[in-house]
Amino acid sequence: MAKNGVTHRTKRVHEDGPGTLELEFLDLAELPDGRLKAPFKGKGDVCARFSEAVFHYLESYNIAHHFLSMSGEARMRVRRLDMLPLTVRVRNLAAADLAEAFAVPEGTPLDVPVVELAYKRPGEAPVPVNSSHCLAFRLATEEELRAVERMASKINAVLRSFFDRRDIQLVDVELEFGRHQGQLLLGDEVSPDTCRLWDRRTRRKYDSDCLRSGLAAAEAAYRDVLEKVLG
């Protein structure tokens, strides 16, 4: 999956042992389009603890994932996966680029969740793709694509319920999957870095979009949403 010390956006990947890796979550901020990187106090620990809570919750619904245990502050041990070169975004409300593309107000509910695929290119922005691209360029098999869509839809449904009970709207979530012993597992992280999360009543944002209002606002939002999730 990665070599020792390799940095991926806001995480560093370390070799841990046979079949396992350690993910180190960095105190580094990055906007979704990659335009901004800056020190972000405490963010690594927030994202690691948030992900731990979500992985445990998903496991109670028999959703297979790579998380094994926490290995220190802002660090977790995970299974080594052969990652699919894809990101999978599931959208429940129109926001950001989707709202702009379809000329609808931000926050417009979608009649059905929209599942989007993107091809991950090292050091470059992901490229939107469909299942035909994936098959033509051997990014995934037909069976894997069916499994990815099925798992992503289930994860989205489970997390919507999880956040609803905390008065948080799951606007959208970005997921990554990898192969492990003939099975697809959820990999990477599930955190405010990979989800759009809004307060159900006030629409306050609890995700990386907060960075547009400054680091202080983002730090407060990440701390507050972690408290809601753990509480």
Phi, psi and omega in degrees: 000316180199159176270160181304130175081000180292134181256130177242105180054262184244025176223154173241137184253128180240144171296140183237324182169183180301116176081003181227158176226163172244128175260126176253116181274125187267151175278067186222132181259144175212129175292156181306327180272004175079009186284335187233132170228131182202156175301140185218095188303126174080358185295321181301315180293321178300311183294323179293313181291323176299311180298318178303313181298318181292316179299318178298319181294316179298324179298327179293346176253021177060036174262117185284137182215175186267350186294135176246306182192164169283145181236015181146178179297125179064024180225141176220148175268136182223159173289144176284124180245152168269096191288138168291140182279046186226148163250147181237115178253129175248125184248133177253331177231151175282124180212159174052235187296328181291316178298320180293317183297323183257009175052050176238157179297144177301133180095003178297123179295142177266142182298326174221151176300140179260127179254124182238140176251147174218142179273124181275125176242126182305126176077003180228165180292143177299150181252125177300134179222165172241183185296328179296317175302314184300320180286318183296324182256012175056041177281332179197158178274168178300318180296319179295320180296320177296318181294319180299313181294320179296313180294317181298319179294319179293315179301316180300315181297316180295316182289327176301316179295317179302313182283326178305320182291348178250016180060036178239137174267130172272100182289311173199164181218138178253129186235155173227148184229155178214160181274139177210110177051049175079009182230149173269131178240151170289130181240197177058232183221162169230106190205179174300344175285335186242000178237150163263122185232126180237145170297131186298326185267318187259347185064021172299140183268137181242030188224191185294344175298337178300338183297338178292343177261003178109158184296322182299317179295320180292318179300317179295318181296317180295318178297318183293318181288329175296318179299320179295318182292316182282336182283000000 
